[in-house]
Amino acid sequence: MAASTAPASKSGLFADPREDWLAQHTEEIIDPARPIVDPHHHLWDRGGLRYLIEEMVSDIASGHNIIATVYVDCRSMYRKHGPEAFRPVGEVEFANGVAAMAASGGYGTAAICAGIVSHVNLLLGEGARIVLEAEIAAGNGRFRGIRHSSAWDSDPSVAGMYATRPKGLLLDSTFRKGFACLAPLGLSFDAWLFHPQIGELTDLARAFPDTRIVLDHCGGPAGIGRFAGRREEVFPEWKASIQEIAHCENVVVKLGGLAMCLLGYDFHLRPKPPSSEEAAAAWRPYIETCIEAFGPDRCMFESNFPPDKGQCSYQVIFNAFKRLAAQYSEAEKTALFSKTATDFYKLKLD
């Protein structure tokens, strides 16, 4: 097989997946018939790291009943040529091609990339609209919105590749002119940031109450760099921010991203990968805080694969979620595992 020549694009926030390490621990699937929509994963082939449809299908085939997925921006397969602003359209074309492969039935029953979230530079201001329209056309009915990452921190050991990104992006007036283009086109916004920035997103959500926003990865609670060893101090700050933004009815939250190194757990450094019991115990305070603040109808479990695959397998991550969801009613479980994602992303599932 020909190897991709695309350069690595490591964020510094997650560990590389190791199949041999993950294979040391397997589990029986909890509640295997439960339909799941995985609303946040990536696909890429760069820097020697490959996670394309074959790898995702293999993970899905490990036992959970994944009926559909949503592809989310990761700078994958951008166009090499043409105007800079339009290069992310290539990512939509790529994800739509994967969706067409899945729709052929040749890769299992899951509707992979049933929804597509890519990127448009909202610092284009009103000029973002023409790029958004190009992505809508490229998505063939699957394009749902964009993510413009605003993750930033003053400590480079926290921020990783985002250290050079602009501070206060969500408050920028030109950015907001671009953001204003989303709602009229029926598009949503995925927000990826670190927990000290949640207040900036709250301000944005209040300024644009008609724009649907999803807070990725439980709001990016950080436990590395300047936050290392301060979990008991940082957690209440993160929790207060989550409770405040939950008052914004146009915001929902993705429950996941907690198996990245960002959170400060060292599962990836241990001789064997964690069990779902261990993962659930570590993540419980964050997951339960989000569900209590937003309610199950505004929460959705996500794999965030392959970044979260650096610390646990697909079996383990959704088993952990099922353990955490055990206390909720059947209707609430349906919301957490499929309905919230289906409704938010307006997925067209058979």
N, C-alpha and C positions, 0 to 999 in steps of 0.2 A: 504494500500500500504506500502510495506517495505521501510524504510527510509535508505538512503545511510549513511554509516559510514565514508565516506571520510571527512577529516578535511577541515575546511574553508581555503580559500586561497585569502584573501582580499588584494587588492593592496593599499587601502587607497585613491585611486584617484576617486572613484565613489560611489554614494549612492546606497543602496539596493532598488530594485523596490518594490513599494507598490501598489498593484492592487486597493485597496479601495480608495486610494488617487488619482490615475490616473483616476479612474472611474468618478470623479467629473467633468471632462471636456471631452466632445466628440465633434467631428466636422464632417461636411459633407466632403466627400473626393473630393479634387480638381483633375480634369482631371483623373477620375477613370479608364479609359481604357488604360492609358499609361503603356506599359510594363516596368517593373523594374527588374533589376538584383541587388540584395543586395549583394555586394562583401565583406562584413565583418560582421560576427556575430560569436558568441560563443555558445557552448552548454555545460552545466555542471550540476552536482548534487552533491553538497558538502557543508558541514557546514550548512545544513538546507536550502540552497538555491538551488532550482531546476529550470533549464531552459533546457528542452529537446525538442524533436520533437513536443510533444503535446502543450507545451507552445508557441513554435515558430509558429506553425500552427494557434493557436488562435490569435496571433498578426497579422499574415498575413491575416487572415479572417476578419480583421476589416475594410477592404475596398480597399486597394491599390492592383494593379495588379502585384503581385510579381510572376515572371515566373521562377526565379532560384536564388540560393544563393551560396555563397562561405563561407565555414567554415574556421575559422582562429584559429591557435594555442592559447590555454589557459591552457595548462597542464592538460587537461581533459582525464581521463581514461588511464593514463600511465600504463604500465605493472608494477606489483608489484615485479616480480621476473625477473631474468636474468641479463645480463650485463647492467650496468647503461646507456651506450651509446645507447642501443637499446630500452630502455623503452618508448621513445616517439613513437615508431612504434605502440604501443597500441592505441594512439590517432587517428592515421590514420585508423586503423582497426575499431575503434568505429565510426568515422565519415563516413566511407564507409558503415557501417551497417545502419546508419541513412539514407544515400543516397539510399540504397536498399529499406528501408521502404517507403521512399517518392516515389521511382520509381514504387512501387506496385500500386500506384493510390489510396491507402486507406487513404491518409492524404491530399487530395486536389490535385491540379494540379501543384503546384510549384515543380521544381526540386531542392529540398533542398540538400545542400552539393554537388551540381553539380561539384564544385571544392573544393579541400581540401588543406589547407596550415597548416603544422604542424611545428615541431621543430627538428632540429639536432644541437648538440653542435659543432659549427664551430671551437672551440678551440681544437678539435680533429685534426685539420690540415688536412693533406691528408687522415687521417683515417676517415674523415666524409663521404667519397664517399661510403663506404660499407653500412653505415647506410642509406644514401640517396637512395641507390639502394633497400634496404629492404623496405623503405617507398613507393617507386614507385611500388613495387610488391604488397604491402598491399593495395594500393589505387585503384586497379582494374581499372586503366585508368582515375581516378579522381584526383590523386595527382598532384599538380601543383607547389609546392615550399615550402619554409620554412620561418619562422620568428625566428630570434634570437634577442630577445629584448636587446637593448643597452641603454635603458632609465637609466639615472643616474644623480644625482644632489648632490652637496655638502650639501644642506639643506635637512635633513631627512623629514621635513614637506612638502617638494615638492616631494621627491623621493618615499615616502611610502615604499612598499616592495622592491623597486629597490635600496634603499640606500646602500645595501651591494654588489651590482653588481660592476664589475670592471669599473673604469674610462677609457675612451678612447678605448673602446672595438673595434670599427670599424677601429682603426688605428693599432691594434695589428698585428704583422707579422704572428703569428700562426693562428689567426682568418682568415686572408686573404688567407692563404693556404687552409683553409676549404672553404672559400667563392669561391675560384677558381674552386671548384668542381661543382658549380651550373650550369654554362652556358653549359659545355660539355654534361650535362644530360638534357638540355632543361628546367631547373628549374628557378623560379623567387625567389626574396627575398623581404619579407615584412619588412620594417624598422619602428620600434616603438622606439621613442626617445623623448626627450624634446627639445624645440626650441633652447637652446644654443648649442645643439649638431648637428644641421643641417649641419654646416660646415664640420664636420667629415664625414657625409654621402656624401657630395659633393665630398670630396677628394676620397672616396671609389668609387663613381660612375665614376669619371674620370679615376681612375686606372683600372676599369673593364667595359669599354664601351659596351661590348657585353653581359653583365649580365643585365637582366630586373629587375628593382627595383621599388617598390611602397612605397611612403612615407605615412605612416598611419596617420590618424587623423589630417590632415592639419599641420603636423610637430610638434604636441604637444605644442601649445602655452600655457604657464603656467601663472596663475594668483593667485596662492596661495603661502604660505610660504614667501620666500624672494621677491617674485614677487607681493604679495598682495598690492593693492592700487597703483600700478605703471603702470596701463594699457597704459596710454598715453606715457609713457617712453619706455615700453617694445615692444609695437606694431611695431614701426618703425624698431626695431632690428630684430624682427621676419620677418617682410615684406622683409627686405633686404636679409635675408637668403633664403627666398622662391624665390625671384627673381633670386638669384645667382644659386641655384640648378636647377631651371627651364631651365637653359642653357644646362643641361645634358639631351640629347635626350633619354637616356635609362631610365629615371625616370618619373613616373607618380605619381599622388597624389590622396589619398582618402579624400573626403570632408565629414567630420563627426567627431565623437568623441568629439564634442563640448558640449554635454550634460553631460559630466563627471564633477566632481567638480574641476578638474585640471584647467579649464579655469577661475575659480574664480567667476562664477555666482551662486546665491543662490536659484535658482528655487526650489530645493528640500526642502528648509526650509520654503517655503511660504504655506499659508493655502490651496491654490488651485494650481494645476499644470498650467504651462504656455499654452497659446494658440499658434497656429502656427505663428500668427502675432508677438507675443512677442519673440518667439524663433528666427524667421527670423531676427528681428531687432537686436537681440544680436549677431547673427552669421554672419550677412551680411558682415562686414568688412573683416572677415577671408575668407569666401567663395569667395567673389568677387576678393580679392587679388590673391587667388590661381588660379581662372579661368583666370584672366587677364594674370598671369605669364605663366601658362602652356598651356592655350587654352583648350576648351571643350574636344577635342580629347584625352587629357591626364589627364582628371579629371573624377572621378566617385563618385557619392553620396553613402554613406554607412550608415547603421543603427547603427553599433557597439552595437547591443543588445546582452545581457541584460545590459551592463554597462550604456549605454545612457538611458535606461529605468528608471533609478533612477530619471531623471528629466522630462521625457516626454513620451507619448505613441507612438506607431507605427503610429497611425493616424497622430499625431501632427508632428512627425519628418519628415515624407515624405511630408506632406502638407507644412511644412516650406521650405523644399527643392524646392517644386514646386513653391512656391511664389518667392523664390530667383532666380529660373530659368526662370521666366516669360518673362524676357527681351530678352532671346536668341531665335534664329531661331529654327524651328522644327528639323533640322538636328543636331543642337547643343544640344537640349534637349535630343534627342535620344542618343547622345554620353554620356551625363552626367548621364542618368538614366539606360542605358543598354549596348550600343555598346563598350564603353571604357573597361568596366569590362569584357564583353564577349571576346573581342579581347586580352586583357592582359592575362587573365587566360585561354585562348584557350578553352572556354567552348563548349561542344558539345550539343547544344540544338536542339530539334525537331522543 
